[in-house]
Amino acid sequence: MRVVERIVDLREALRGSARTSFVPTMGNLHEGHLSLVRIAKAHGQPVVASIFVNRLQFGPNEDFGRYPRTFERDCDELRAAGCDLVFAPDETELYPVPQTFRVATPAGLGDILEGEFRPGFFEGVATVVLKLFGCVQPAVAVFGRKDYQQLLVVRKMVEQFALPIRILPGETSRETDGLAMSSRNGYLDAAQRAQAPALHRALLALVDRTRELARSRPSQPLDDEAVRRALQALEREAIDALRARGWAPDYLSVRRRDDLAAPGSADLAQRESLVALGAARIGSTRLIDNIEF
Ligand code: PAF
């Protein structure tokens, strides 16, 4: 496995490769990332992973400074997973001048849920992903479903810019107690770690309650507005339950999978069309998770 830091060296190494398969990361890799590398390996060659902690997607009070940087260990794990090339630029390589050209994400997608609570996050993600795509020029790129909204933003960006890149999703990897794997799990102390699966359980309960609502046969069929009100009540219940356990939830919400809009009655009736998403802070650590159903 080769490690390159400069864009010219990356281009040279990939010259003539028409089937490059790409996994962008910010490092501090865990099984979730490695499973994306395995998907990449099954769909193209060579497999390139990038390691770059992207300042543009962190808010001023977020954890850019303390985001774990574990480069040597990451490289060992990528090598063992069958990665062919690691692209690890530093900031002066990827952003040699201030990155004033940015990808503006659409209202109603980039400014809701994660985008509401982390303003500028998706602009930062879309900008670096577009730039990394320009550097690597992959045929295939793999993104985890754990960052569901990010996957959707990238998919829609690729569609709208007609980029010749196939975006593949990777399933969320979970610990045995249900906690979604995340680099930020490493911030949790023992007591917080024991509490952490509660976010996943709260989403499972929200999914169950939504399914019950879909199955219920009220005397008056629910119109779109009534469905929205009923879902908002379930979401409030889920948020309150998590808050009662000492969490500070940002949102727990049921949305349409395709565009993250609030579901109406037709969506509720359709199987496999929804996703329950949540973000909540335990101590100073913010975790996210989602369940498609
Ligand atoms: O999911 C991540 O790790 C990051 O958001 C990504 C896609 C590597 C962009 O910095």
Residues whose N, C-alpha, C, O or C-beta is under 5 A from the ligand:
A	BS01	PAF	P24 T25 M26 F52 N54 V125 V128
